[in-house]
Amino acid sequence: MKKDKVYPPVASQKVAFIGLGTMGSPMAGHLALAGHDVCVYNRTTEKAQRWVDTFGGRMALTPAEAAQGALVVFACVGNDDDLRSVVLGDHGAFRGMSAGTFFVDHTTASASVARELSAKAREQGIQFVDAPVSGGQSGAENGCLTVMCGGDDTAFERVKPVMTAYADATTYFGASGSGQLAKMVNQICIAGCVQGLAEAVAFGKNAGLDMAKVIDALSSGAASSWQMINRGKTMDQGKFDFGFAVDWMRKDLGIVKDEAKRNGSEIPVTTLVDEYYEEIQRAGGGRLDTSSLIIRLNS
């Protein structure tokens, strides 16, 4: 966690956070450090207890229990099915929420599940905001994520100040599902960028260049990118035991490909890069950072 983060002055709210994984745990932590009253739920109870031991607050044994009395309920889980499981049913978060409250979903999921759950939320007078994030583990830990939001604009404005605890940028894109669609655009850009960087680093190494020096030079020019600045040198060093895992990226690119089929988009580069990630998965590299694409070029 970033120790020197300055939290904007925001009135303390009673909130819940569901899902304490690599992203959710530090995000919930920032909410607590910003002064909010946080109740957490995680499928593994021991992880929720460790979070409480670190940040204070309270833990619940079901999503419904965590959501009771909360103005805003946040979730960050694995996929569409995980999201439905923590939202719906007798023990789901919606069962513990009351009219006039807000559900903010930070899961990278499909636009269709966002629309589905938004419709169910409206039946109970709950406002649903789909709000996937970008910035990876380091962004979550440092409280500087980018959040892409869809849903009702008034709901977005209501929850935006609370999200400043862990976000540097929050943007509203339109109706339910728009946040997820914006995240898909983000992942398309990343897939092509990481592959291009991998090819460049491998090419430079084969040419006998000092790639650390090359990356320093290029990082202030037109070829610069977040990936170059943060992953170029680690690619050169063959370090991949950190960051956004290949398994997660393949899940996200699967969502992208499904949506591309639905809306008629051509994504040949993204499709090819997904195949490259599948090769890395089959070789046992599913938990490596996405920058591990270069492994294919070095073999």
C-alpha positions as CSV (number, residue, x, y, z in Angstrom):
1,M,0.0,0.0,0.0
2,K,1.2,3.5,-0.8
3,K,2.0,5.1,2.5
4,D,2.0,8.7,1.3
5,K,-1.3,8.7,-0.6
6,V,-3.4,11.8,0.3
7,Y,-7.1,11.0,0.3
8,P,-9.5,13.8,-0.9
9,P,-11.8,15.0,1.9
10,V,-15.0,13.0,1.5
11,A,-17.7,12.4,4.0
12,S,-17.4,9.0,5.7
13,Q,-19.8,6.4,4.3
14,K,-20.9,3.0,5.4
15,V,-19.8,0.7,2.6
16,A,-19.2,-3.0,1.8
17,F,-16.6,-4.6,-0.3
18,I,-17.1,-8.1,-1.8
19,G,-14.1,-9.9,-3.1
20,L,-10.6,-9.5,-1.5
21,G,-8.4,-10.8,-4.3
22,T,-5.3,-9.2,-5.7
23,M,-7.2,-6.1,-6.7
24,G,-10.1,-6.0,-4.2
25,S,-8.1,-6.3,-1.0
26,P,-6.0,-3.1,-1.5
27,M,-9.0,-1.2,-2.9
28,A,-11.0,-2.0,0.2
29,G,-8.0,-1.1,2.2
30,H,-7.9,2.4,0.7
31,L,-11.6,2.8,1.5
32,A,-10.8,2.1,5.1
33,L,-7.7,4.3,5.2
34,A,-9.8,7.1,3.7
35,G,-12.1,7.0,6.7
36,H,-15.0,4.9,5.4
37,D,-16.8,2.3,7.6
38,V,-16.0,-0.9,5.7
39,C,-17.5,-4.3,6.0
40,V,-15.9,-7.0,3.8
41,Y,-16.8,-10.4,2.5
42,N,-14.6,-13.0,0.8
43,R,-15.4,-16.6,-0.1
44,T,-12.3,-17.6,1.9
45,T,-13.1,-16.4,5.4
46,E,-9.5,-16.5,6.5
47,K,-8.6,-13.9,3.9
48,A,-11.4,-11.6,5.1
49,Q,-10.1,-12.0,8.7
50,R,-6.6,-11.0,7.7
51,W,-8.0,-7.9,5.9
52,V,-9.8,-6.9,9.1
53,D,-6.6,-7.5,11.2
54,T,-4.8,-5.2,8.9
55,F,-7.3,-2.4,8.2
56,G,-9.9,-2.7,10.9
57,G,-13.6,-2.6,9.9
58,R,-15.7,-5.7,10.0
59,M,-16.2,-9.0,8.1
60,A,-19.4,-10.8,7.1
61,L,-20.1,-14.4,6.3
62,T,-22.3,-13.7,3.3
63,P,-22.6,-11.0,0.7
64,A,-26.1,-10.2,2.0
65,E,-24.8,-9.7,5.5
66,A,-21.9,-7.4,4.3
67,A,-24.4,-5.3,2.3
68,Q,-26.9,-4.7,5.1
69,G,-27.0,-1.0,6.0
70,A,-24.3,0.0,3.4
71,L,-24.9,3.0,1.2
72,V,-22.5,1.6,-1.4
73,V,-21.6,-2.0,-2.0
74,F,-18.5,-2.7,-4.1
75,A,-17.6,-5.9,-5.8
76,C,-14.4,-7.2,-7.5
77,V,-14.6,-10.9,-8.3
78,G,-13.5,-13.2,-11.1
79,N,-16.1,-13.3,-13.9
80,D,-19.7,-13.2,-14.9
81,D,-20.7,-16.3,-13.0
82,D,-18.8,-15.2,-9.9
83,L,-20.5,-11.9,-10.0
84,R,-24.0,-13.4,-10.3
85,S,-23.2,-15.7,-7.4
86,V,-22.4,-12.8,-5.0
87,V,-25.2,-10.6,-6.2
88,L,-28.2,-12.9,-6.6
89,G,-29.9,-15.5,-4.5
90,D,-30.8,-15.8,-0.8
91,H,-27.3,-14.9,0.3
92,G,-26.5,-12.4,-2.5
93,A,-25.7,-8.8,-1.9
94,F,-29.0,-7.6,-3.4
95,R,-30.9,-9.5,-0.7
96,G,-29.2,-7.3,2.0
97,M,-29.5,-4.0,0.1
98,S,-32.4,-1.5,0.4
99,A,-33.9,1.0,-2.1
100,G,-31.8,4.1,-2.6
101,T,-28.4,2.3,-2.3
102,F,-25.7,1.7,-4.9
103,F,-23.9,-1.3,-6.2
104,V,-20.6,-0.7,-7.9
105,D,-19.1,-3.6,-9.8
106,H,-15.3,-3.5,-10.4
107,T,-15.2,-6.9,-12.0
108,T,-14.0,-7.1,-15.5
109,A,-17.0,-8.8,-16.9
110,S,-19.3,-8.8,-20.0
111,A,-21.5,-5.9,-20.9
112,S,-24.4,-8.2,-21.0
113,V,-24.1,-9.2,-17.3
114,A,-23.9,-5.6,-16.4
115,R,-27.1,-4.9,-18.2
116,E,-28.8,-8.0,-16.6
117,L,-27.8,-7.1,-13.1
118,S,-28.7,-3.4,-13.6
119,A,-32.2,-4.4,-14.6
120,K,-32.6,-6.6,-11.5
121,A,-31.2,-3.8,-9.3
122,R,-33.8,-1.4,-10.6
123,E,-36.6,-3.8,-9.6
124,Q,-35.4,-3.2,-6.0
125,G,-34.7,0.5,-6.3
126,I,-31.0,-0.1,-6.3
127,Q,-28.7,1.7,-8.7
128,F,-26.0,-0.4,-10.4
129,V,-22.8,1.0,-11.8
130,D,-20.5,-1.2,-13.9
131,A,-17.0,0.1,-13.2
132,P,-14.1,-2.1,-14.3
133,V,-10.6,-0.8,-13.5
134,S,-7.3,-0.5,-15.2
135,G,-3.9,-0.1,-13.5
136,G,-3.2,-3.6,-12.3
137,Q,-2.0,-4.8,-8.9
138,S,0.3,-1.8,-8.5
139,G,-2.4,0.6,-9.3
140,A,-4.7,-1.0,-6.7
141,E,-2.0,-1.0,-4.1
142,N,-1.0,2.6,-4.8
143,G,-4.6,3.8,-5.0
144,C,-4.2,5.2,-8.5
145,L,-6.5,3.2,-10.7
146,T,-8.4,4.3,-13.7
147,V,-12.2,3.5,-13.5
148,M,-14.5,3.2,-16.5
149,C,-18.1,3.5,-15.6
150,G,-21.5,2.8,-17.0
151,G,-25.0,3.1,-15.6
152,D,-27.2,6.0,-14.6
153,D,-25.2,9.3,-14.6
154,T,-26.7,10.5,-11.3
155,A,-25.6,7.2,-9.6
156,F,-22.1,7.7,-11.1
157,E,-21.9,11.2,-9.6
158,R,-23.0,9.9,-6.2
159,V,-20.4,7.1,-6.0
160,K,-17.6,8.9,-7.7
161,P,-16.3,10.7,-4.6
162,V,-16.1,7.4,-2.7
163,M,-14.0,5.8,-5.5
164,T,-11.4,8.6,-5.2
165,A,-10.0,6.5,-2.3
166,Y,-8.4,4.2,-4.8
167,A,-8.7,5.9,-8.2
168,D,-6.9,8.8,-9.9
169,A,-9.4,8.9,-12.8
170,T,-13.0,8.0,-13.0
171,T,-14.9,8.5,-16.2
172,Y,-18.6,8.0,-17.1
173,F,-19.3,6.5,-20.6
174,G,-23.0,6.1,-20.7
175,A,-25.7,3.5,-20.1
176,S,-25.2,0.2,-18.3
177,G,-22.5,-1.9,-19.9
178,S,-20.6,1.1,-21.2
179,G,-17.9,0.8,-18.6
180,Q,-17.3,-2.8,-19.5
181,L,-17.1,-1.9,-23.2
182,A,-14.6,0.8,-22.5
183,K,-12.5,-1.8,-20.5
184,M,-12.6,-4.0,-23.6
185,V,-11.2,-1.2,-25.7
186,N,-8.4,-0.9,-23.0
187,Q,-7.6,-4.6,-23.2
188,I,-7.5,-4.5,-27.0
189,C,-4.9,-1.6,-26.8
190,I,-2.8,-3.4,-24.2
191,A,-2.7,-6.7,-26.2
192,G,-1.3,-5.0,-29.3
193,C,1.0,-2.8,-27.3
194,V,2.6,-5.6,-25.3
195,Q,3.1,-7.7,-28.4
196,G,4.8,-4.8,-30.2
197,L,7.0,-4.1,-27.2
198,A,8.0,-7.8,-26.9
199,E,9.0,-7.9,-30.6
200,A,11.0,-4.7,-30.2
201,V,12.9,-5.9,-27.1
202,A,13.6,-9.2,-28.7
203,F,14.7,-7.5,-31.9
204,G,17.0,-5.2,-30.1
205,K,18.6,-7.9,-28.0
206,N,19.2,-10.0,-31.2
207,A,20.9,-6.9,-32.7
208,G,23.2,-6.7,-29.8
209,L,21.8,-3.4,-28.4
210,D,21.9,-2.4,-24.7
211,M,18.1,-2.6,-24.3
212,A,18.0,-0.9,-21.0
213,K,19.7,2.1,-22.6
214,V,17.4,1.9,-25.6
215,I,14.3,1.8,-23.4
216,D,15.4,4.8,-21.4
217,A,15.9,6.7,-24.7
218,L,12.6,5.7,-26.3
219,S,10.5,6.2,-23.2
220,S,10.6,10.0,-23.7
221,G,9.7,9.7,-27.4
222,A,6.8,8.8,-29.7
223,A,7.2,5.1,-29.0
224,S,6.7,5.5,-25.3
225,S,3.8,3.8,-23.4
226,W,3.0,2.7,-19.9
227,Q,4.0,-0.8,-21.0
228,M,7.4,0.4,-22.2
229,I,8.1,2.4,-19.1
230,N,6.9,-0.2,-16.6
231,R,7.6,-3.5,-18.4
232,G,10.3,-2.9,-21.0
233,K,13.3,-3.4,-18.7
234,T,11.7,-6.4,-16.9
235,M,11.1,-8.0,-20.3
236,D,14.8,-7.5,-21.1
237,Q,15.7,-9.1,-17.7
238,G,13.3,-12.0,-18.1
239,K,11.3,-11.1,-15.0
240,F,7.6,-11.9,-15.1
241,D,6.6,-13.0,-11.6
242,F,4.3,-10.0,-10.9
243,G,1.6,-7.9,-12.4
244,F,-1.4,-8.8,-14.5
245,A,-1.5,-12.6,-15.0
246,V,-1.8,-14.2,-18.4
247,D,-4.8,-16.2,-17.1
248,W,-6.6,-13.0,-16.3
249,M,-5.7,-11.5,-19.7
250,R,-7.1,-14.5,-21.5
251,K,-10.3,-14.2,-19.6
252,D,-10.6,-10.6,-20.6
253,L,-9.7,-11.2,-24.2
254,G,-12.4,-14.0,-24.3
255,I,-14.9,-11.3,-23.3
256,V,-13.5,-9.0,-26.0
257,K,-13.8,-11.7,-28.7
258,D,-17.4,-12.5,-27.7
259,E,-18.4,-8.9,-27.9
260,A,-16.5,-8.4,-31.2
261,K,-18.6,-11.2,-32.7
262,R,-21.7,-9.6,-31.4
263,N,-21.1,-6.2,-32.8
264,G,-19.3,-7.2,-36.0
265,S,-15.8,-5.8,-35.1
266,E,-12.7,-7.2,-36.7
267,I,-9.9,-7.7,-34.2
268,P,-7.2,-9.7,-36.0
269,V,-4.2,-8.5,-33.8
270,T,-6.1,-9.1,-30.6
271,T,-7.1,-12.6,-31.7
272,L,-3.5,-13.5,-32.7
273,V,-2.1,-12.2,-29.4
274,D,-4.7,-14.2,-27.5
275,E,-3.4,-17.3,-29.3
276,Y,0.1,-16.4,-28.2
277,Y,-1.1,-16.1,-24.6
278,E,-2.7,-19.5,-25.0
279,E,0.7,-20.9,-25.9
280,I,2.2,-19.4,-22.7
281,Q,-0.7,-20.9,-20.7
282,R,-0.1,-24.4,-22.2
283,A,3.6,-24.1,-21.3
284,G,2.6,-23.5,-17.6
285,G,2.9,-19.7,-17.6
286,G,-0.6,-18.8,-16.8
287,R,0.3,-16.9,-13.6
288,L,3.1,-14.9,-15.3
289,D,2.7,-11.2,-16.1
290,T,1.3,-10.4,-19.5
291,S,4.7,-9.1,-20.6
292,S,5.8,-12.7,-20.7
293,L,4.8,-12.6,-24.4
294,I,8.5,-12.2,-25.1
295,I,9.2,-15.7,-24.0
296,R,7.8,-17.0,-27.3
297,L,10.3,-14.9,-29.2
298,N,13.3,-15.9,-27.0
299,S,12.7,-19.7,-27.3
